[in-house]
């Protein structure tokens, strides 16, 4: 192997998916003689950067204020009006963030910028002449693929999502579209279809079938659904992860219901041993459940997650609902058959994605 390349990561900080992807890619690159010189993470007042991410990466991490969606008063779904007003108010701070990104990219001496779906990266490349090539990576770029047909989904608001996604990839040399299944590349749109980036700890974990339902909710307001179902079905053990940072690491309601603060090691352990998985349809956690062969219930809280759920349901790996209908999940689990092709597809990610990152 020749001289290693230097990479700068820019990561959208919402949820856990983009963060775990960055963790996995940093490890992949460093193991192959390359270097990640820095990781820039978009932040918001509504989220904390999880401790598992800070501990799990080697490169220095810096944060900047970025565009984000505001939850409803019940902390369940996204409140679009509140989000628009909030981001208009924060616009002067975003201008500072754009200048910060411009300087950080130019000063990094990186050979390549890898953008994990951060909107301000595209805006920075649009406004300034930056010679360092960038590669955009995310499941959302698959929605632009000529053979994906997101317009057939019946989901309201997909046009706005497509515009948002295009902006994130302004100046991108190529777009790596993470996919549940193999598809041909879309050369005209510079879209390369690649497997999801699962961490080695996922690939090395042996799943088992326990007697509990595992869950993850991006917005903790969904806990009311879980509590209500639990009251009617106390015999079924539930272990759910949430983002209510004011709580203790484990909030034990009773013998069969516990809520956990997001911790990646514990999350993976609980995922591998569950009988079924319920989540707010984040791409990364759905892929982990697919790898372990778990039936999935998806409860999307915003447009991007609705598109993830549409794709997963079309792949036959789960069901979608407007609330945490765990009875429907158990019924689906009784007739569920795992996708036999997915584990091999996921295991090919390291080779495929490394090739895309070093070939410019």
KARA-V790159 format. One line per field, one symbol per residue. phi: phi as a letter, one per 30 degrees, with the letter a starting at -180 (. if undefined). psi: psi as a letter, one per 30 degrees, with the letter a starting at -180 (. if undefined). burial: b if it has 9 or more other C-alpha atoms within 8 Angstrom, else e. A space follows every 50 residues. Layout:
BEGIN
phi: ???
psi: ???
burial: ???
END
This chain:
BEGIN
phi: .dddccbccbbdddicddddddeddddddddcicbcdabccdbbddbcdd dddeddccddcbcbdbdaccddddhccdcdddddddddddeedddddddd deddddddhddbccccicedddddddcbdbdddbccblddddddddcdid dddiddjddddddedddeceiddacccdbdbdbddcddchccdbddccde dddcdcdbcdcbccabbdcdddddedddddddbddcdbbccbcdddddeb ccdadbbbccddbdddedddddcdcabbadidedddddddddicdbccbd caeddddededddddicabbadbdddddddddddbdbdddddededddde dddedddccc
psi: kakllkkkkkkkgkafeeeeeeeeeeeeeefgglkjfljkkkllfflkjk eeeefflelkkkllklklkkllffhdlkjeeeeeeefeegeeeeeeeeee eeeeeeffglfkkjjihjefeeeefefkjjfkkkkkklefffffkfgehf fffgkkgfeeeeeeeeefgkgkelkjjkkflklllieeghkkkllljkle eeffkjlljaglkklkkekffffeeeeeeeefiffkkkjkkagiffllej jjeafgkkkkljkeeeeeeeefglflkklghkeeeeeeeeefhkkkkkik fleeeeeeeeeeeffgfalklfliifeeeeeeefgkkljffeeeeeffee eeeeeeffj.
burial: eeeebbbbbbbbbeeebbbbbbbbbbebbbeebbbbbbbbbbbbeeeeee eebbeeeeeebeebbbbeebbbeebbbbbeeebeebbeeeeeebeebbbb bbeebbebebbbbbbbbbbbbbbbbbeeeeebbbbbbbbbbbbebeeebe eeeebeebeebbebbebbbbbbbbbbbbbbebeeebeeebbbbbbbbbbe ebeeeeeeeeebbbbbbbbbebeebbeebbeeeeebbbbbbbbeeeeeeb beeeebbbbbbbbeeebbebbbbbbbbbbbbbbbbbbbbbbbbbbbbbbb bebebbbbbbebbeeebbbbbeebbbeebbebbeeeebbeebbebbebbb ebbbeeeeee
END
